Amino acid sequence: MTKIRIIGVPMDLGASRRGVDMGPFAVRYTDLRERLARLGHSVEDAGNIAVPLREDAERGAQRGAHFLGAIADVSKLVANETETALRSGRFPLLLGGDHSFAGGSIAGAARFHAAAGARIGVIWLDAHGDINTPGTSNSGNVHGMPLAHLLGHGDREFAHIAGPAAALAAANVALVGVRDLDAPEREHVKSWGLRALTMRDIDERGVRSVMQEAIEVSGSDTAGIWLSFDVDCLSPDDAPGVGTAVPGGMTIREAHLAMEMLADTGRLIGMDVVEVNPVLDERNRTAELATELILSALGKRIL
């Protein structure tokens, strides 16, 4: 049995398309809590982190990226809530919201484990790299920047929520399922030494081989593995309710296998589920699929 704490982050400040702030509600609407409990877990729902209205945050925009000041402030709250959950022996399950808040959730987990002298590893399951900085981004949308900041690059305030050192070491990060990188991100993958396992790798080698490598990278000499799961890693045919859909993503079964393999490790220490956008969805089926994949990551089996 795992003691799980659900934390909602209704953030839409990091994206240009509206509606993703309703993602936590859509995923909860699938009876997530009850279905996790039926797997034998102890589940509590801590509600939602307070996020300012976009119209109010606009007045505080700064530092060359849209709403970065407000996003950094919210991410600090997210980091504190994540760290508190871990201190109380709970598994943090964060529901978004756009991916920018992962700059807080992962920072909080990193800070918790750093106090014991340990690092954490991360599997970033996403169509995109999210490794732009305010200086390299063409859009200025911060949901394309959180991983860069967790690695210590970009805006100083956002990059050091975990403390003076970067939250993550590149050697312990695996990007999985990426298929839409811009030119600066390609350069960052090479210059920062990131392991990027693209859709071509999945096509050529299969999910099993790719996930084995990702688990080895993120689990080597770390306290455990944090999964940051953006539902746009999936094919838009299966998951239409996302803001930045890209053709050619993972199939439902490939995604379930990835989650089941993570569950098999017994080393999953927390999870973000981000970018569910009910405004763009069809009868909440993207949120339903997100819940099914959460269940697979937390122990649901076919037999």
Summary of the structure (lengths in Angstrom):
residues: 303
radius of gyration: 17.1
end to end distance: 17.7
largest distance: 53.3
contacts: 1169
relative contact order: 0.17
helix: 45%
strand: 18%
